[in-house]
Each structure stands twice: as structure tokens, then as C-alpha cells.
């Protein structure tokens, strides 16, 4: 599916908002941004691209440590759904 330049720009800004929310420790807000996006696919693509940039800027040993811990851990609890506004 093709998206207009405006739709791609909006999805990119949503991806940035997700990363900013995660940086602030607000997983609920990050989830809400993706859940309410009119174009969640491109927004998620943006989050993945930003995550990739971040991962390539971290020493590989730190990423290896993160993945080792992740494999040894149980799945985390679900991120709460924000309340629906009327």
C-alpha cells in the first residue's frame, strides 16, 4: 500500500514520539501512540529503524549481554492499555 508524503511524515513523527515516550519510561504512552496511529505499519517501521540506529551505536558486547538476559528471562508483563477516553 502506498502512503502519501504527509502520511509518511505523520508516521515518522509518531515513531519519534514512541521512542521519546520509551526514553521517559512511559511504555503505556508509547503503546497508545502505536495503537491509535492511523498508519501503524509505517509508524512501527520508523520505530524499528530508530531501534536499528540505536543498536548500531552500542558496543556489540552490551547488546550480547542484553540478549543473553532476555533469553534467560520470562516474558515481561503486558504493557497496560491506556483507559479509553469518551
C-alpha positions in Angstrom: 0.0 0.0 0.0 1.3 3.4 -0.9 1.3 6.3 1.5 1.3 10.0 0.8 4.3 12.1 1.9 2.1 13.6 4.6 1.1 10.1 5.9 4.7 9.0 5.9 5.7 12.2 7.8 3.0 11.7 10.3 4.0 8.1 10.9 7.7 9.2 11.3 6.7 11.7 13.9 4.7 9.0 15.7 7.7 6.8 15.7 9.8 9.6 17.2 7.0 10.1 19.8 7.1 6.4 20.7 10.9 6.5 21.3 10.6 9.7 23.3 7.9 8.0 25.5 10.1 4.9 26.0 13.0 7.2 26.8 10.9 8.8 29.5 9.9 5.4 30.9 6.3 5.7 29.7 5.6 2.4 28.0 1.8 2.9 28.2 2.1 6.2 26.2 4.3 4.5 23.7 1.8 1.7 23.2 -1.1 4.2 23.0 0.7 6.2 20.2 1.1 3.0 18.1 -2.4 1.7 19.0 -4.1 4.9 17.9 -1.9 5.6 14.8 -3.9 5.9 11.6 -1.0 4.1 9.9 0.6 1.7 12.5 2.6 -0.2 9.9 4.8 2.8 8.8 4.9 4.0 12.4 6.3 0.7 13.5 8.7 0.7 10.6 10.0 4.0 11.9 10.4 2.6 15.5 12.3 -0.3 14.0 14.6 2.0 12.0 15.3 4.1 15.1 15.9 1.0 17.2 18.4 -0.3 14.5 20.3 3.0 14.6 20.5 2.8 18.4 21.6 -0.8 18.3 24.4 0.0 15.8 25.6 2.8 18.1 26.0 0.5 21.1 29.1 -1.8 21.6 28.2 -5.3 20.5 29.1 -6.8 23.9 26.4 -4.7 25.5 23.8 -6.0 23.0 25.0 -9.5 23.6 24.5 -9.0 27.3 21.0 -7.7 26.8 20.1 -10.6 24.6 21.6 -13.2 27.0 19.5 -11.7 29.8 16.4 -11.6 27.6 16.8 -15.3 26.6 17.1 -16.3 30.3 14.2 -14.2 31.5 10.5 -14.9 31.5 8.4 -12.8 29.2 7.7 -9.4 30.8 4.2 -8.5 31.9 1.9 -6.9 29.3 2.1 -3.1 28.9 -1.1 -1.7 30.3 -3.7 -0.5 27.9 -4.5 3.2 28.5 -8.1 3.9 29.5 -10.4 4.7 26.6 -11.5 8.3 26.6 -15.2 9.0 25.9 
